[in-house]
Amino acid sequence: DAKTTQPNSMESNEEEPVHLPCNHSTISGTDYIHWYRQLPSQGPEYVIHGLTSNVNNRMASLAIAEDRKSSTLILHRATLRDAAVYYCILRRYNNNDMRFGAGTRLTVKP
Amino acid sequence: KAGVTQTPRYLIKTRGQQVTLSCSPISGHRSVSWYQQTPGQGLQFLFEYFSETQRNKGNFPGRFSGRQFSNSRSEMNVSTLELGDSALYLCASSFSGRATDTQYFGPGTRLTVL
């Protein structure tokens, strides 16, 4: 299975943009890149996903490198409620499990 | 619509006992996945059910089993509990379980094995 590598932790100031990187050098052509986050004492929640092109939704943007070996989750204006562990996950199209890595713990400072 | 519900939310058992956890998916969702979360190992995939059939299984011993009913509700069973089974057990539902589907997670069941 393709693996992802993320920094253990990152810090951001409130209302500033945050760029959360993820390396997935062994990604295959049918792997989708998903991001989930887990707020304290809650189950993970979906953030965004993409295959090849950059994606935007109301929560975040996902920038995917041209060779697809890395991606970046962008929170445009971090709030205190964005403090969470962010997971970058690869999901193969015909496979239905999600293999979580250690994730990045994001701390947002007021 | 209602989210994923898990019962019970907290459970205390002793070594050697068995336990059954329940998960009710979002209405219309046919895929249910189970995960174990521990401080040491993080989130680990247990298994996924779709239309009452197990489609995929993670790397856990046979003491961990599950099933899915015709209404898509799922149960997970752990037999002969060990101290290391203490964890947060999460279930997630999605429409079809495919890679383009969003998985919606429940709040989890916190299992403590004494």
Contacts between the chains, C-beta under 8 A, distances in Angstrom:
chain1	res1	chain2	res2	distance
A	30	B	99	7.9
A	31	B	99	7.8
A	32	B	99	4.5
A	32	B	100	6.5
A	34	B	99	7.9
A	36	B	103	7.8
A	42	B	105	8.0
A	42	B	107	6.6
A	43	B	4	7.8
A	43	B	90	5.1
A	43	B	92	7.3
A	43	B	105	3.1
A	43	B	106	5.6
A	43	B	107	5.7
A	43	B	108	5.6
A	44	B	43	7.3
A	44	B	90	7.5
A	44	B	92	7.8
A	44	B	103	7.9
A	44	B	105	5.0
A	45	B	104	8.0
A	45	B	105	6.7
A	46	B	102	4.4
A	46	B	103	6.8
A	46	B	104	7.4
A	49	B	100	7.4
A	49	B	102	7.9
A	87	B	43	7.4
A	91	B	99	3.9
A	92	B	99	6.1
A	93	B	98	7.0
A	93	B	99	4.8
A	93	B	100	7.6
A	94	B	98	7.9
A	94	B	99	7.7
A	95	B	56	6.9
A	95	B	99	6.8
A	96	B	31	6.7
A	96	B	33	7.5
A	96	B	48	5.2
A	96	B	50	7.2
A	96	B	55	5.7
A	96	B	56	5.5
A	96	B	97	3.9
A	96	B	98	6.4
A	96	B	99	7.5
A	97	B	33	6.8
A	97	B	45	4.6
A	97	B	48	5.8
A	97	B	56	4.8
A	97	B	58	6.8
A	98	B	33	7.2
A	98	B	35	8.0
A	98	B	45	6.3
A	98	B	103	6.6
A	99	B	45	6.1
A	100	B	35	7.7
A	100	B	42	6.0
A	100	B	43	3.8
A	100	B	44	7.4
A	100	B	45	7.7
A	101	B	42	7.4
A	102	B	42	5.6
A	103	B	42	7.4
